[in-house]
Amino acid sequence: MEGLTASEVAGFGVGTVLLCATIAAPKLDAFFSASQRSSLGMCKKCGDVGMIACSRCKGMGLIKSNGLFGFSIMDELYPPLDGAESQMKSIGCSKCKGRGHFCCPGCSNKAQV
């Protein structure tokens, strides 16, 4: 790659920084929210709600079963406007058994004491 200009190198650098920031954002958000909850005397995991959303179905209890990895670009970009059912079928999440959440391990131990 001998023909790289300074602006191309800068573009690669900025792109790398943006990619790293995108990857790190959820971890940083979790860290800051846990520290804020801790300073307020709340449960670090759930914020005294007593439930944690399932990471697989994102708290919905259902997973889309059609398309590549359960994702269909047409249903995401163009949802039915008339309220009709989508072509995608949904199945219950096997991780949370369709509930969408779990009991918080930190709060459930406090309640039993």
PyMOL commands that set and color helices and strands:
alter all, ss='L'
color gray80, all
select helices_A, chain A and resi 6-39+73-77+105-112
alter helices_A, ss='H'
color red, helices_A
select strands_A, chain A and resi 51-53+62-64+90-92+101-103
alter strands_A, ss='S'
color yellow, strands_A
deselect
rebuild
show_as cartoon
